[in-house]
Amino acid sequence: MWAVSQEQSFDIRSATPGDWAGIWSILEPVIREGETFTWDRGTTQDEARAKWTKEAPGQTFVAVDKESGRILGTGEFHPNQGGGGSHVANAGYMVGAHHTGQGIARALCAYSLQEAKAAGFYAMQYNAVVESNVRAVWLWQSMGFRILATVPEAFNHPEIGYVGLHVMYRKL
C-alpha cells in the first residue's frame, strides 16, 4: 500500500553534517511560509539545526537527486516522549517547493517507518498535522495513519486563520 517505486530519481539516506546547507534550503521557506509546521516563522538557522538534527535512536535523513546530488527533501524521527513513552516515534518531513508531487514525501515517510521500526520503536505518532494541509493528511492516511483526535483551532494559519491540528498514529 505504501511501497515506493524502484524507478524513483532520488535516493533516501541518513543525513551527514555536510548536508546542512541543502537541508536548510528546504526548511527555511517552509518555516517562513508558516502554513504547515508549528515552528515560529522567525526560527533562525541555528535554532532549526538544533531542532531538526537528531541522534540515535532518532535520525535525520535526506532525499537526494541521483544525478545532481541536490537535496530535494528531508525528514527526521525521534522519540515522541521520554521514559515510558519513548517507544513511540514522532517524525517530520519537508520537501522543496519545486519538487512536490514526485513521491518524495511518501518515500521519506516510508523510510522513516522502516528505520524507526529497525531502531526499536513500536509506533509512530504525529502530534500536529495541520488540518488544512489536506495533501499531507491524505498522504499520511494512505500510509496507514489514522486521525485519533483534532484539536480545534490549535493552529493559526497565516492565510485562513484558526484551523485544527490532527493527532495521527500508526503501529510500526
DSSP file (Angstrom, degrees, kcal/mol; ACC not computed):
  #  RESIDUE AA STRUCTURE BP1 BP2  ACC     N-H-->O    O-->H-N    N-H-->O    O-->H-N    TCO  KAPPA ALPHA  PHI   PSI    X-CA   Y-CA   Z-CA
    1    1 A M              0   0    0      0, 0.0   143,-0.1     0, 0.0   141,-0.0   0.000 360.0 360.0 360.0 -35.9    0.0    0.0    0.0
    2    2 A W        +     0   0    0    141,-0.1   108,-0.1     2,-0.1   141,-0.1   0.076 360.0 138.1-120.0  25.4    2.8    2.4    0.8
    3    3 A A        -     0   0    0      1,-0.1     2,-0.4   107,-0.0   104,-0.0  -0.332  47.4-132.4 -67.0 153.0    5.6    1.0   -1.3
    4    4 A V        -     0   0    0    103,-0.1    -2,-0.1   102,-0.0    -1,-0.1  -0.885  27.7-100.4-109.1 139.8    7.8    3.4   -3.2
    5    5 A S    >   -     0   0    0     -2,-0.4     3,-0.9     1,-0.1    -1,-0.0  -0.254  17.4-140.3 -58.0 139.9    8.6    2.9   -6.9
    6    6 A Q  T 3  S+     0   0    0      1,-0.2    -1,-0.1     3,-0.0    -2,-0.0   0.574  98.5  68.1 -75.4  -9.1   12.0    1.4   -7.6
    7    7 A E  T 3  S+     0   0    0      2,-0.0    -1,-0.2     0, 0.0    -2,-0.1   0.199  70.1 135.6 -96.0  15.6   12.2    3.8  -10.6
    8    8 A Q    <   -     0   0    0     -3,-0.9    95,-0.1     1,-0.1    -4,-0.0  -0.274  57.1-135.2 -66.4 153.1   12.5    6.9   -8.5
    9    9 A S  S    S+     0   0    0      2,-0.0    57,-2.6    57,-0.0    58,-0.4   0.192  81.7  58.8 -94.2  15.4   15.1    9.5   -9.5
   10   10 A F  E     -A   65   0A   0     55,-0.3     2,-0.3    56,-0.1    55,-0.2  -0.949  67.6-139.8-141.3 159.7   16.3   10.1   -5.9
   11   11 A D  E     -A   64   0A   0     53,-2.5    53,-3.3    -2,-0.3     2,-0.5  -0.878  13.0-139.8-116.2 152.7   17.7    8.1   -3.0
   12   12 A I  E     +A   63   0A   0     -2,-0.3     2,-0.3    51,-0.2    51,-0.2  -0.954  35.1 154.4-111.3 132.0   16.9    8.4    0.7
   13   13 A R  E     -A   62   0A   0     49,-2.2    49,-2.9    -2,-0.5     2,-0.1  -0.968  49.4 -78.5-150.1 164.4   19.8    8.2    3.1
   14   14 A S  E     -A   61   0A   0     -2,-0.3    47,-0.3    47,-0.2     2,-0.1  -0.404  57.0-110.0 -62.2 139.7   20.9    9.3    6.6
   15   15 A A        -     0   0    0     45,-2.8    45,-0.2    -2,-0.1    -1,-0.1  -0.398  27.7-152.9 -73.8 150.5   22.0   13.0    6.6
   16   16 A T    >   -     0   0    0     -2,-0.1     3,-2.1     1,-0.1     4,-0.3  -0.794  32.9-104.5-113.9 161.9   25.6   13.9    7.1
   17   17 A P  G >  S+     0   0    0      0, 0.0     3,-1.4     0, 0.0    -1,-0.1   0.839 120.7  62.1 -55.7 -32.1   26.9   17.2    8.6
   18   18 A G  G 3  S+     0   0    0      1,-0.2     3,-0.3     2,-0.1     4,-0.3   0.597  92.2  66.8 -69.8 -10.4   27.8   18.3    5.0
   19   19 A D  G X> S+     0   0    0     -3,-2.1     4,-2.3     1,-0.2     3,-0.5   0.561  71.5  96.7 -83.3  -9.3   24.1   18.1    4.0
   20   20 A W  H <> S+     0   0    0     -3,-1.4     4,-3.3    -4,-0.3     5,-0.3   0.865  77.9  53.8 -56.8 -43.3   23.1   21.0    6.3
   21   21 A A  H 3> S+     0   0    0     -3,-0.3     4,-1.7     1,-0.2    -1,-0.2   0.917 113.3  44.5 -57.7 -42.9   23.1   23.8    3.6
   22   22 A G  H <> S+     0   0    0     -3,-0.5     4,-0.8    -4,-0.3    -1,-0.2   0.877 113.3  50.5 -68.1 -37.8   20.8   21.7    1.4
   23   23 A I  H >X S+     0   0    0     -4,-2.3     4,-2.8     1,-0.2     3,-1.1   0.936 109.9  50.1 -64.1 -46.3   18.6   20.8    4.3
   24   24 A W  H 3X S+     0   0    0     -4,-3.3     4,-2.7     1,-0.3    -1,-0.2   0.859 102.8  60.6 -62.3 -34.8   18.3   24.5    5.4
   25   25 A S  H 3< S+     0   0    0     -4,-1.7    -1,-0.3    -5,-0.3    -2,-0.2   0.769 112.6  39.5 -64.1 -23.4   17.4   25.4    1.8
   26   26 A I  H <X S+     0   0    0     -3,-1.1     4,-1.1    -4,-0.8    -2,-0.2   0.882 118.6  45.7 -86.2 -48.4   14.4   23.1    2.2
   27   27 A L  H  X S+     0   0    0     -4,-2.8     4,-2.8     1,-0.2     5,-0.3   0.915 102.5  62.4 -64.7 -46.6   13.5   24.1    5.8
   28   28 A E  H  X S+     0   0    0     -4,-2.7     4,-2.8     1,-0.2     5,-0.2   0.894 104.3  44.3 -55.4 -50.7   13.7   27.9    5.6
   29   29 A P  H  > S+     0   0    0      0, 0.0     4,-2.2     0, 0.0    -1,-0.2   0.897 115.3  49.5 -62.5 -37.2   11.0   28.5    3.0
   30   30 A V  H  X S+     0   0    0     -4,-1.1     4,-1.6     2,-0.2     5,-0.5   0.925 113.6  46.1 -65.6 -43.6    8.6   26.1    4.7
   31   31 A I  H  < S+     0   0    0     -4,-2.8     3,-0.2     1,-0.2    -1,-0.2   0.941 113.9  47.6 -63.5 -47.8    9.2   27.7    8.1
   32   32 A R  H  < S+     0   0    0     -4,-2.8    -1,-0.2    -5,-0.3    -2,-0.2   0.857 107.4  56.8 -63.5 -36.2    8.9   31.3    6.8
   33   33 A E  H  < S-     0   0    0     -4,-2.2    -1,-0.2    -5,-0.2    -2,-0.2   0.884  87.5-161.6 -63.4 -39.6    5.6   30.3    5.0
   34   34 A G     <  +     0   0    0     -4,-1.6    -3,-0.1    -3,-0.2    -2,-0.1   0.712  52.6 112.7  68.9  23.0    4.1   29.2    8.3
   35   35 A E  S    S+     0   0    0     -5,-0.5    97,-0.1   122,-0.1    -4,-0.1   0.660  82.3  21.5-101.4 -18.3    1.4   27.1    6.7
   36   36 A T  S    S+     0   0    0     -6,-0.4    94,-0.5     1,-0.1     2,-0.3   0.569 111.3  59.3-130.1 -13.8    2.3   23.5    7.6
   37   37 A F        -     0   0    0     -7,-0.3    -1,-0.1     2,-0.1    92,-0.1  -0.908  67.2-135.9-121.7 150.1    4.6   23.5   10.6
   38   38 A T        +     0   0    0     -2,-0.3     2,-0.1    90,-0.2     3,-0.1   0.267  65.8 122.7 -86.4  12.3    4.1   24.8   14.1
   39   39 A W  S    S-     0   0    0      1,-0.1     2,-0.2     2,-0.1    -2,-0.1  -0.413  76.5 -95.7 -72.6 149.3    7.5   26.4   14.2
   40   40 A D    >   -     0   0    0      1,-0.1     3,-2.0    -2,-0.1    -1,-0.1  -0.464  30.1-131.9 -61.4 132.4    8.0   30.1   14.9
   41   41 A R  T 3  S+     0   0    0      1,-0.3    -1,-0.1    -2,-0.2    -2,-0.1   0.678 105.6  57.9 -65.4 -16.2    8.3   31.8   11.5
   42   42 A G  T 3  S+     0   0    0    -11,-0.0    -1,-0.3     2,-0.0    -2,-0.1   0.245  73.8 145.0 -96.1  12.2   11.3   33.7   12.8
   43   43 A T    <   -     0   0    0     -3,-2.0     2,-0.1   -12,-0.1   -11,-0.1  -0.259  45.0-133.0 -52.7 129.4   13.3   30.5   13.6
   44   44 A T     >  -     0   0    0      1,-0.1     4,-2.6     4,-0.0     5,-0.2  -0.346  19.9-108.1 -80.9 166.8   17.0   31.1   12.9
   45   45 A Q  H  > S+     0   0    0      1,-0.2     4,-2.5     2,-0.2     5,-0.2   0.906 121.0  50.1 -61.0 -42.2   19.2   28.7   11.0
   46   46 A D  H  > S+     0   0    0      2,-0.2     4,-2.1     1,-0.2    -1,-0.2   0.903 111.5  48.1 -64.9 -40.5   21.0   27.7   14.3
   47   47 A E  H  > S+     0   0    0      2,-0.2     4,-2.0     1,-0.2    -2,-0.2   0.909 112.5  49.5 -64.7 -41.7   17.7   27.1   16.1
   48   48 A A  H  X S+     0   0    0     -4,-2.6     4,-3.0     2,-0.2     5,-0.3   0.906 109.6  51.2 -64.3 -41.8   16.4   25.0   13.1
   49   49 A R  H  X S+     0   0    0     -4,-2.5     4,-2.2     1,-0.2    -1,-0.2   0.928 111.2  47.6 -62.2 -44.4   19.6   22.9   13.0
   50   50 A A  H  < S+     0   0    0     -4,-2.1    -1,-0.2     1,-0.2    -2,-0.2   0.867 117.9  42.6 -63.7 -35.8   19.3   22.2   16.7
   51   51 A K  H  < S+     0   0    0     -4,-2.0    -2,-0.2    -5,-0.2    -1,-0.2   0.855 119.7  39.9 -79.9 -36.2   15.7   21.2   16.4
   52   52 A W  H  < S+     0   0    0     -4,-3.0     2,-0.5    -5,-0.2    -2,-0.2   0.789  94.3  87.1 -87.3 -30.5   15.9   19.2   13.1
   53   53 A T     <  -     0   0    0     -4,-2.2     2,-0.3    -5,-0.3    23,-0.1  -0.608  62.1-172.1 -79.5 122.9   19.2   17.3   13.7
   54   54 A K        -     0   0    0     -2,-0.5     6,-0.5     3,-0.0     2,-0.3  -0.837  13.5-150.3-118.6 151.5   18.5   14.1   15.6
   55   55 A E    >   -     0   0    0     -2,-0.3     3,-2.2     4,-0.2     4,-0.1  -0.773  47.3 -33.0-113.5 162.7   20.7   11.4   17.2
   56   56 A A  T 3  S+     0   0    0      1,-0.4    -1,-0.1    -2,-0.3     3,-0.1  -0.237 127.1  32.6 -54.4 138.3   20.1    7.7   17.7
   57   57 A P  T 3  S+     0   0    0      0, 0.0    -1,-0.4     0, 0.0    64,-0.1  -0.996 128.7  51.7 -82.7   0.2   17.6    6.2   18.2
   58   58 A G  S <  S-     0   0    0     -3,-2.2     2,-0.3    21,-0.0    20,-0.2  -0.189  72.9-160.1 -81.5-177.1   16.3    9.1   16.1
   59   59 A Q  E     - B   0  77A   0     18,-2.2    18,-2.1    -3,-0.1     2,-0.4  -0.967  18.5-142.4-164.1 145.5   17.7   10.1   12.7
   60   60 A T  E     + B   0  76A   0     -6,-0.5   -45,-2.8    -2,-0.3     2,-0.3  -0.942  33.6 176.9-107.5 138.0   17.8   13.0   10.3
   61   61 A F  E     -AB  14  75A   0     14,-2.8    14,-2.4    -2,-0.4     2,-0.3  -0.915  15.7-148.3-142.7 164.5   17.6   11.9    6.6
   62   62 A V  E     -AB  13  74A   0    -49,-2.9   -49,-2.2    -2,-0.3     2,-0.6  -0.949  16.3-132.8-136.6 151.9   17.5   13.4    3.1
   63   63 A A  E     -AB  12  73A   0     10,-2.6     9,-3.1    -2,-0.3    10,-1.1  -0.944  34.3-166.8-100.5 123.4   16.1   12.7   -0.3
   64   64 A V  E     -AB  11  71A   0    -53,-3.3   -53,-2.5    -2,-0.6     7,-0.2  -0.948  24.5-116.0-121.5 129.0   18.9   13.2   -2.8
   65   65 A D  E  >  -A   10   0A   0      5,-2.9     4,-1.9    -2,-0.4   -55,-0.3  -0.412  23.3-139.0 -59.7 129.6   18.7   13.5   -6.6
   66   66 A K  T  4 S+     0   0    0    -57,-2.6    -1,-0.1     1,-0.2   -56,-0.1   0.837  96.2  37.6 -63.5 -34.2   20.6   10.6   -8.1
   67   67 A E  T  4 S+     0   0    0    -58,-0.4    -1,-0.2     1,-0.1   -57,-0.1   0.932 129.0  25.0 -85.5 -48.6   22.1   12.7  -10.9
   68   68 A S  T  4 S-     0   0    0      2,-0.1    -2,-0.2     1,-0.0     3,-0.1   0.697  89.2-130.8 -93.7 -20.0   22.9   16.1   -9.3
   69   69 A G     <  +     0   0    0     -4,-1.9     2,-0.1     1,-0.3    -3,-0.1   0.500  54.8 151.2  79.2   3.1   23.3   15.1   -5.6
   70   70 A R        -     0   0    0     -6,-0.1    -5,-2.9     1,-0.1     2,-0.5  -0.436  51.7-116.4 -70.6 139.7   20.9   18.0   -4.8
   71   71 A I  E     +B   64   0A   0     -7,-0.2    -7,-0.2     1,-0.2     3,-0.1  -0.675  34.4 175.8 -79.6 123.3   18.8   17.6   -1.6
   72   72 A L  E     -     0   0A   0     -9,-3.1    24,-2.9    -2,-0.5     2,-0.3   0.675  63.1  -9.2-100.7 -24.7   15.1   17.5   -2.6
   73   73 A G  E     -BC  63  95A   0    -10,-1.1   -10,-2.6    22,-0.3     2,-0.3  -0.973  58.7-151.7-165.7 168.5   13.6   16.9    0.8
   74   74 A T  E     -BC  62  94A   0     20,-3.0    20,-2.9    -2,-0.3     2,-0.3  -0.978   9.3-179.2-149.7 158.8   14.4   16.0    4.3
   75   75 A G  E     -BC  61  93A   0    -14,-2.4   -14,-2.8    -2,-0.3     2,-0.3  -0.951   5.6-164.5-151.0 169.9   12.9   14.2    7.3
   76   76 A E  E     -BC  60  92A   0     16,-2.1    16,-2.1    -2,-0.3     2,-0.3  -0.984   0.6-166.5-154.2 152.6   13.6   13.3   10.9
   77   77 A F  E     +BC  59  91A   0    -18,-2.1   -18,-2.2    -2,-0.3    14,-0.2  -0.981  16.0 155.9-140.0 156.6   12.3   11.0   13.6
   78   78 A H  E     - C   0  90A   0     12,-2.1    12,-2.7    -2,-0.3     2,-0.1  -0.956  53.5 -60.4-164.0 167.4   12.8   10.8   17.3
   79   79 A P  E     - C   0  89A   0      0, 0.0    10,-0.3     0, 0.0     7,-0.1  -0.434  40.6-144.9 -61.2 133.0   11.1    9.5   20.5
   80   80 A N  S    S+     0   0    0      8,-3.4     2,-0.3     5,-0.3     6,-0.2   0.869  80.4   1.7 -67.1 -36.8    7.8   11.3   20.9
   81   81 A Q  S    S-     0   0    0      4,-0.7     2,-0.1     7,-0.5     7,-0.1  -0.838  79.6-110.4-138.3 173.4    8.2   11.4   24.6
   82   82 A G  S >  S+     0   0    0     -2,-0.3     3,-2.5     3,-0.1     4,-0.2  -0.359  77.3   6.2 -95.6-177.0   10.8   10.3   27.2
   83   83 A G  G >  S+     0   0    0      1,-0.3     3,-2.0     2,-0.2     4,-0.1  -0.108 134.6   8.4  50.2-126.6   10.6    7.5   29.7
   84   84 A G  G 3  S+     0   0    0      1,-0.3    -1,-0.3     2,-0.1     3,-0.2   0.560 134.7  51.1 -65.6  -9.1    7.5    5.3   29.4
   85   85 A G  G X  S+     0   0    0     -3,-2.5     3,-1.4     1,-0.1    -4,-0.7   0.315  78.7  98.7-106.4   6.8    6.6    7.0   26.1
   86   86 A S  T <   +     0   0    0     -3,-2.0    -1,-0.1     1,-0.3    -2,-0.1   0.544  66.7  72.6 -76.8  -4.8    9.9    6.6   24.4
   87   87 A H  T 3  S+     0   0    0     -3,-0.2    35,-3.4    -4,-0.1    36,-1.1   0.542  85.4  78.1 -83.8  -6.1    8.8    3.6   22.4
   88   88 A V  E <  S- d   0 123A   0     -3,-1.4    -8,-3.4    33,-0.2    -7,-0.5  -0.908  74.9-147.2-105.0 126.3    6.6    5.8   20.2
   89   89 A A  E     -Cd  79 124A   0     34,-3.1    36,-2.9    -2,-0.5     2,-0.3  -0.487   6.2-157.1 -87.2 159.6    8.4    7.8   17.5
   90   90 A N  E     -C   78   0A   0    -12,-2.7   -12,-2.1    34,-0.2     2,-0.3  -0.944  17.2-174.7-127.8 151.6    7.4   11.2   16.1
   91   91 A A  E     -C   77   0A   0     34,-0.4     2,-0.3    -2,-0.3   -14,-0.2  -0.966  15.5-165.0-147.1 161.5    8.5   12.4   12.7
   92   92 A G  E     -C   76   0A   0    -16,-2.1   -16,-2.1    -2,-0.3     2,-0.3  -0.986   7.2-168.1-145.6 151.8    8.5   15.4   10.4
   93   93 A Y  E     -C   75   0A   0     -2,-0.3     2,-0.4   -18,-0.2   -18,-0.2  -0.992   4.2-173.3-141.5 144.7    9.2   15.8    6.7
   94   94 A M  E     -C   74   0A   0    -20,-2.9   -20,-3.0    -2,-0.3     2,-0.4  -0.996   5.3-165.4-139.6 139.3    9.8   18.8    4.4
   95   95 A V  E     -C   73   0A   0     -2,-0.4   -22,-0.3   -22,-0.3     5,-0.1  -0.959  32.8-101.0-123.7 140.4   10.1   18.8    0.6
   96   96 A G    >   -     0   0    0    -24,-2.9     3,-2.4    -2,-0.4     4,-0.2  -0.292  32.0-119.4 -59.1 142.7   11.4   21.6   -1.6
   97   97 A A  G >  S+     0   0    0      1,-0.3     3,-0.7     2,-0.2    -1,-0.1   0.789 113.0  52.1 -56.3 -32.0    8.6   23.6   -3.3
   98   98 A H  G 3  S+     0   0    0      1,-0.2    -1,-0.3   -26,-0.1    -2,-0.1   0.380 108.3  53.3 -86.8   5.5    9.9   22.7   -6.8
   99   99 A H  G X  S+     0   0    0     -3,-2.4     3,-0.8   -27,-0.2     5,-0.4   0.216  74.7 123.7-126.7  14.7    9.9   19.0   -6.0
  100  100 A T  T <   +     0   0    0     -3,-0.7    -3,-0.0     1,-0.2    -4,-0.0  -0.370  66.0  35.0 -72.9 158.2    6.3   18.3   -4.7
  101  101 A G  T 3  S+     0   0    0      1,-0.1    -1,-0.2    -2,-0.1    -2,-0.0   0.603  88.1 101.7  77.3  11.8    4.2   15.7   -6.4
  102  102 A Q  S <  S-     0   0    0     -3,-0.8    -2,-0.1   -94,-0.0    -1,-0.1   0.286 100.0-101.9-109.9   8.8    7.2   13.4   -7.2
  103  103 A G  S  > S+     0   0    0    -95,-0.1     4,-2.2   -99,-0.0     5,-0.1   0.567  85.3 125.8  84.8   8.9    6.6   10.9   -4.4
  104  104 A I  H  > S+     0   0    0     -5,-0.4     4,-2.8     2,-0.2     5,-0.2   0.935  72.1  47.6 -69.1 -46.3    9.4   12.4   -2.2
  105  105 A A  H  > S+     0   0    0      1,-0.2     4,-2.5     2,-0.2    -1,-0.2   0.914 113.2  49.7 -62.0 -41.6    7.2   12.9    0.9
  106  106 A R  H  > S+     0   0    0      1,-0.2     4,-2.8     2,-0.2    -1,-0.2   0.920 112.5  47.4 -61.3 -43.7    5.8    9.4    0.6
  107  107 A A  H  X S+     0   0    0     -4,-2.2     4,-2.5     2,-0.2    -2,-0.2   0.894 111.0  51.1 -66.6 -39.6    9.3    8.0    0.2
  108  108 A L  H  X S+     0   0    0     -4,-2.8     4,-2.3     2,-0.2    -2,-0.2   0.920 112.5  46.8 -62.1 -43.2   10.5   10.0    3.3
  109  109 A C  H  X S+     0   0    0     -4,-2.5     4,-2.5     2,-0.2    -2,-0.2   0.945 112.0  49.4 -63.4 -48.6    7.6    8.7    5.3
  110  110 A A  H  X S+     0   0    0     -4,-2.8     4,-2.2     1,-0.2    -2,-0.2   0.905 111.5  50.2 -58.7 -41.8    8.2    5.1    4.2
  111  111 A Y  H  X S+     0   0    0     -4,-2.5     4,-2.9     1,-0.2     5,-0.3   0.931 110.6  48.9 -61.1 -46.2   11.9    5.4    5.0
  112  112 A S  H  X S+     0   0    0     -4,-2.3     4,-2.7     1,-0.2     5,-0.3   0.880 109.6  51.8 -65.2 -37.4   11.1    6.8    8.5
  113  113 A L  H  X S+     0   0    0     -4,-2.5     4,-1.8     2,-0.2    -1,-0.2   0.933 114.4  43.2 -63.1 -45.2    8.6    4.0    9.2
  114  114 A Q  H  X S+     0   0    0     -4,-2.2     4,-2.2    -5,-0.2    -2,-0.2   0.934 118.0  44.0 -65.7 -47.4   11.2    1.3    8.3
  115  115 A E  H  X S+     0   0    0     -4,-2.9     4,-1.7     2,-0.2    -2,-0.2   0.869 111.8  52.6 -69.6 -37.4   14.1    3.0   10.1
  116  116 A A  H  <>S+     0   0    0     -4,-2.7     5,-2.5    -5,-0.3     4,-0.3   0.913 110.8  48.1 -64.9 -41.4   12.1    3.8   13.2
  117  117 A K  H ><5S+     0   0    0     -4,-1.8     3,-1.7    -5,-0.3    -2,-0.2   0.931 110.7  50.7 -63.1 -44.4   11.0    0.1   13.4
  118  118 A A  H 3<5S+     0   0    0     -4,-2.2    -1,-0.2     1,-0.3    -2,-0.2   0.806 106.0  56.8 -62.5 -28.9   14.6   -1.0   13.0
  119  119 A A  T 3<5S-     0   0    0     -4,-1.7    -1,-0.3    -5,-0.1    -2,-0.2   0.472 127.6 -99.0 -82.2  -2.2   15.6    1.4   15.8
  120  120 A G  T < 5S+     0   0    0     -3,-1.7    -3,-0.2     1,-0.3    -2,-0.1   0.510  71.7 147.1 101.5   5.1   13.2   -0.4   18.1
  121  121 A F      < -     0   0    0     -5,-2.5    -1,-0.3    -6,-0.2   -33,-0.2  -0.464  35.5-157.0 -74.2 150.3   10.2    1.9   18.0
  122  122 A Y        -     0   0    0    -35,-3.4    50,-2.6     1,-0.2     2,-0.3   0.752  69.4  -3.7 -95.6 -32.9    6.7    0.3   18.4
  123  123 A A  E     -dE  88 171A   0    -36,-1.1   -34,-3.1    48,-0.3     2,-0.4  -0.924  61.8-125.8-152.9 170.8    4.6    3.0   16.7
  124  124 A M  E     -dE  89 170A   0     46,-2.9    46,-2.0    -2,-0.3     2,-0.4  -0.995  20.7-171.7-130.3 139.0    4.7    6.5   15.2
  125  125 A Q  E     - E   0 169A   0    -36,-2.9     2,-0.6    -2,-0.4   -34,-0.4  -0.994  14.3-153.2-130.7 132.5    2.6    9.5   16.2
  126  126 A Y  E     - E   0 168A   0     42,-2.8    42,-2.4    -2,-0.4     3,-0.3  -0.936   9.9-168.0-101.3 124.3    2.3   12.8   14.5
  127  127 A N  E    S+     0   0A   0     -2,-0.6    -1,-0.1     1,-0.2     2,-0.1   0.721  74.1  23.8 -85.1 -23.1    1.3   15.4   17.1
  128  128 A A  E     +     0   0A   0      2,-0.1     2,-0.7    40,-0.0    -1,-0.2  -0.504  60.1 165.4-152.0  72.3    0.4   18.3   14.9
  129  129 A V  E     - E   0 166A   0     37,-2.5    37,-3.1    -3,-0.3     2,-0.2  -0.832  44.9-119.8 -91.0 116.3   -0.7   17.7   11.3
  130  130 A V  E >   - E   0 165A   0     -2,-0.7     3,-2.0   -94,-0.5     7,-0.2  -0.369  15.0-139.7 -62.7 123.2   -2.4   21.0   10.2
  131  131 A E  T 3  S+     0   0    0     33,-2.9    -1,-0.2     1,-0.3    34,-0.1   0.809 100.2  55.0 -54.7 -36.9   -6.0   20.2    9.2
  132  132 A S  T 3  S+     0   0    0     32,-0.3     2,-1.9     1,-0.2    -1,-0.3   0.572  83.0  88.9 -78.5  -8.0   -5.9   22.5    6.2
  133  133 A N    <>  +     0   0    0     -3,-2.0     4,-2.4     1,-0.2     3,-0.5  -0.497  55.8 165.9 -84.7  67.8   -2.8   20.6    4.8
  134  134 A V  H  >  +     0   0    0     -2,-1.9     4,-2.6     1,-0.3     5,-0.2   0.785  65.9  58.0 -63.4 -31.3   -5.2   18.2    3.0
  135  135 A R  H  > S+     0   0    0     -3,-0.2     4,-2.4     2,-0.2    -1,-0.3   0.931 111.0  42.9 -63.6 -44.0   -2.5   16.7    0.8
  136  136 A A  H  > S+     0   0    0     -3,-0.5     4,-3.1     2,-0.2     5,-0.3   0.920 113.0  51.9 -68.5 -42.9   -0.4   15.7    3.8
  137  137 A V  H  X S+     0   0    0     -4,-2.4     4,-2.1    -7,-0.2    -2,-0.2   0.940 113.2  45.4 -58.5 -47.0   -3.4   14.4    5.7
  138  138 A W  H  X S+     0   0    0     -4,-2.6     4,-2.3     2,-0.2    -1,-0.2   0.927 113.7  49.9 -60.9 -45.4   -4.4   12.3    2.7
  139  139 A L  H  X S+     0   0    0     -4,-2.4     4,-1.0     1,-0.2    -2,-0.2   0.934 110.8  47.6 -61.7 -47.5   -0.9   11.0    2.3
  140  140 A W  H  <>S+     0   0    0     -4,-3.1     5,-2.4     1,-0.2     3,-0.4   0.887 112.0  50.9 -64.1 -37.3   -0.4   10.0    5.9
  141  141 A Q  H ><5S+     0   0    0     -4,-2.1     3,-1.7    -5,-0.3    -1,-0.2   0.894 107.0  53.8 -64.9 -37.8   -3.8    8.2    5.9
  142  142 A S  H 3<5S+     0   0    0     -4,-2.3    -1,-0.2     1,-0.3    -2,-0.2   0.716 104.7  56.7 -68.5 -18.3   -2.7    6.4    2.7
  143  143 A M  T 3<5S-     0   0    0     -4,-1.0    -1,-0.3    -3,-0.4    -2,-0.2   0.308 131.3 -92.4 -93.7   6.9    0.4    5.3    4.6
  144  144 A G  T < 5S+     0   0    0     -3,-1.7    -3,-0.2     1,-0.3     2,-0.2   0.456  81.3 135.6 100.1   1.7   -1.7    3.7    7.4
  145  145 A F      < -     0   0    0     -5,-2.4     2,-0.4    -6,-0.2    -1,-0.3  -0.554  35.9-158.4 -80.1 147.6   -2.0    6.6    9.8
  146  146 A R  E     -F  169   0A   0     23,-2.2    23,-1.9    -2,-0.2     2,-0.6  -0.953  23.1-112.0-124.4 149.9   -5.4    7.3   11.4
  147  147 A I  E     +F  168   0A   0     -2,-0.4    21,-0.2    21,-0.2     3,-0.1  -0.684  30.4 179.5 -79.1 119.7   -6.6   10.5   13.0
  148  148 A L  E     -     0   0A   0     19,-3.2     2,-0.3    -2,-0.6    -1,-0.2   0.821  66.0 -16.9 -87.1 -36.1   -7.0   10.0   16.7
  149  149 A A  E     -F  167   0A   0     18,-1.1    18,-2.7     2,-0.0     2,-0.4  -0.980  53.1-137.2-162.5 159.5   -8.2   13.5   17.5
  150  150 A T  E     -F  166   0A   0     -2,-0.3    16,-0.2    16,-0.2   -22,-0.0  -0.993  15.3-145.2-126.7 123.3   -8.3   17.0   16.2
  151  151 A V  E >   -F  165   0A   0     14,-2.9    14,-1.8    -2,-0.4     3,-1.2  -0.791  31.7-124.7 -86.2 111.5   -7.5   19.9   18.5
  152  152 A P  E 3  S-     0   0A   0      0, 0.0    12,-0.1     0, 0.0    11,-0.1  -0.267  79.6  -8.1 -63.6 139.6   -9.9   22.6   17.2
  153  153 A E  E 3  S+     0   0A   0      1,-0.1    11,-0.3     9,-0.1     9,-0.1   0.757  87.5 136.5  51.4  32.8   -8.4   26.0   16.2
  154  154 A A  E <   +     0   0A   0     -3,-1.2     2,-0.4     9,-0.3    10,-0.2   0.547  59.1  57.7 -87.1  -7.8   -5.0   25.0   17.6
  155  155 A F  E    S-F  163   0A   0      8,-2.4     8,-2.7    -4,-0.2     2,-1.1  -0.987  70.3-148.0-127.5 128.8   -3.0   26.4   14.6
  156  156 A N  E     -F  162   0A   0     -2,-0.4     6,-0.2     6,-0.2     5,-0.0  -0.777  19.9-156.6 -97.0  93.9   -3.2   30.0   13.4
  157  157 A H  E  >  -F  161   0A   0      4,-2.4     4,-1.8    -2,-1.1  -122,-0.1  -0.495  16.0-132.8 -70.2 133.6   -2.7   29.6    9.6
  158  158 A P  T  4 S+     0   0    0      0, 0.0    -1,-0.1     0, 0.0  -123,-0.1   0.724 100.8  30.6 -64.9 -20.6   -1.4   32.9    8.1
  159  159 A E  T  4 S+     0   0    0      2,-0.2  -124,-0.0  -124,-0.0    -2,-0.0   0.811 131.5  25.7-104.1 -40.4   -3.9   32.9    5.3
  160  160 A I  T  4 S-     0   0    0      1,-0.3     2,-0.2     3,-0.0    -4,-0.0   0.428  95.6-134.0-111.8   0.7   -7.1   31.3    6.6
  161  161 A G  E  <  + F   0 157A   0     -4,-1.8    -4,-2.4    -5,-0.0    -1,-0.3  -0.489  63.2  13.5  85.4-152.7   -6.9   31.8   10.3
  162  162 A Y  E     + F   0 156A   0     -6,-0.2     2,-0.3    -2,-0.2    -6,-0.2  -0.426  66.6 162.8 -71.9 126.3   -7.5   29.2   13.0
  163  163 A V  E     - F   0 155A   0     -8,-2.7    -8,-2.4    -2,-0.2    -9,-0.3  -0.884  37.1 -93.2-133.4 165.7   -7.6   25.6   11.9
  164  164 A G  E     -     0   0A   0     -2,-0.3   -33,-2.9   -11,-0.3     2,-0.5  -0.317  23.6-136.1 -78.9 161.9   -7.4   22.3   13.8
  165  165 A L  E     -EF 130 151A   0    -14,-1.8   -14,-2.9   -35,-0.2     2,-0.3  -0.987  19.8-142.4-116.7 124.0   -4.3   20.2   14.4
  166  166 A H  E     -EF 129 150A   0    -37,-3.1   -37,-2.5    -2,-0.5     2,-0.6  -0.628   1.7-147.6 -83.8 141.7   -4.7   16.4   13.9
  167  167 A V  E     - F   0 149A   0    -18,-2.7   -19,-3.2    -2,-0.3   -18,-1.1  -0.966  27.2-171.7-101.3 120.7   -3.0   13.9   16.1
  168  168 A M  E     -EF 126 147A   0    -42,-2.4   -42,-2.8    -2,-0.6     2,-0.3  -0.867   6.3-179.1-121.4 151.1   -2.3   10.9   13.9
  169  169 A Y  E     +EF 125 146A   0    -23,-1.9   -23,-2.2    -2,-0.3     2,-0.3  -0.991  12.1 168.3-150.0 148.9   -1.0    7.4   14.7
  170  170 A R  E     -E  124   0A   0    -46,-2.0   -46,-2.9    -2,-0.3     2,-0.1  -0.943  33.0-116.7-157.8 148.0    0.0    4.0   13.3
  171  171 A K  E      E  123   0A   0     -2,-0.3   -48,-0.3   -48,-0.2   -49,-0.1  -0.478 360.0 360.0 -75.7 155.3    1.8    0.9   14.6
  172  172 A L              0   0    0    -50,-2.6   -49,-0.2    -2,-0.1    -1,-0.1   0.430 360.0 360.0 -96.1 360.0    5.1    0.0   13.0
